[in-house]
């Protein structure tokens, strides 16, 4: 079966001097590699500039972002997306399924814009 090619998006391509340098890259599909909305979320996360983000007040804000194709930030550590009816978080090696833990239901852990 054909496997889609993925490329590394290096943080140094988006930010000259990131506040958070780990991970230094994300392995992304070609579509995600070119997604400017994802780029802005990565820049916010790695520069710790959350000026466009606020703490979520309700689940509706989180789901509205996920359904619109934008990316909320979880615990100021992970960018979260919604693909194939699954919530996924971005790690260095790509998107991973998000486990349903007690922390996921705490509004103070979510940043939305």
C-alpha positions in Angstrom: 0.0 0.0 0.0 1.2 3.5 -0.8 2.4 5.5 2.2 2.1 9.2 2.0 5.4 11.0 2.1 6.1 13.1 5.2 8.6 15.9 5.6 10.3 17.5 8.6 9.2 21.0 9.4 12.1 22.5 11.4 11.2 25.1 14.0 14.2 27.1 12.8 12.4 27.6 9.5 9.6 29.4 11.3 11.4 31.1 14.2 14.9 32.5 14.4 15.3 32.2 18.1 12.6 30.0 19.7 12.0 30.1 23.4 11.2 26.3 23.4 13.6 24.4 21.1 12.3 20.9 21.7 11.2 19.3 19.5 13.4 20.8 16.9 11.1 19.5 14.1 7.7 18.0 13.4 7.2 15.2 10.9 4.2 16.3 8.8 2.3 15.4 5.6 2.8 17.7 2.7 -0.6 19.3 3.3 0.2 20.0 7.0 3.7 21.1 6.1 2.1 24.0 4.1 -0.7 24.8 6.5 -0.2 28.4 7.6 -2.7 28.1 10.5 -0.6 25.2 11.9 2.5 27.3 11.4 1.0 30.1 13.5 0.1 27.6 16.3 3.6 26.2 16.2 5.1 29.7 16.3 2.9 30.6 19.3 3.9 27.4 21.1 7.6 27.7 20.5 7.8 31.4 21.2 5.5 31.2 24.2 3.5 34.1 22.7 -0.1 33.3 23.6 -1.4 36.8 23.1 -4.0 35.6 20.5 -5.0 32.7 22.8 -7.3 32.7 25.9 -8.1 30.0 28.4 -11.2 28.1 27.2 -14.4 28.9 29.0 -16.4 26.0 27.6 -16.0 22.9 25.5 -17.9 24.7 22.7 -14.9 27.0 22.2 -12.6 24.0 21.9 -14.9 22.1 19.5 -15.5 25.2 17.4 -11.8 25.6 16.8 -11.3 21.9 16.0 -14.2 21.9 13.6 -13.1 25.0 11.8 -9.6 23.6 11.1 -7.7 25.7 13.6 -5.6 24.3 16.4 -6.2 24.8 20.2 -3.2 24.4 22.5 -3.3 21.9 25.4 -1.3 22.5 28.6 0.9 25.0 26.7 2.7 21.9 25.4 0.7 20.4 22.6 -1.1 21.5 19.5 -4.3 19.6 19.1 -6.1 18.8 15.8 -9.2 16.9 14.8 -8.7 14.3 12.1 -10.9 11.3 11.1 -13.2 11.9 14.1 -10.2 11.7 16.5 -8.5 14.3 18.6 -4.8 14.2 17.9 -1.9 16.0 19.4 1.3 17.0 17.6 4.6 15.4 18.6 7.9 15.4 16.8 7.1 12.2 14.9 3.7 13.5 13.8 0.1 13.4 15.0 -0.8 10.9 17.8 -4.2 10.0 19.2 -5.0 11.9 22.3 -5.7 9.8 25.4 -8.9 10.6 27.3 -7.5 11.4 30.8 -9.0 13.4 33.6 -6.8 16.4 32.7 -8.4 16.7 29.2 -11.7 17.8 30.8 -10.1 20.7 32.8 -10.8 24.0 31.0 -7.6 25.6 32.5 -5.5 23.2 30.3 -6.9 24.6 27.0 -5.9 27.7 25.1 -8.2 28.8 22.3 -8.2 31.8 20.0 
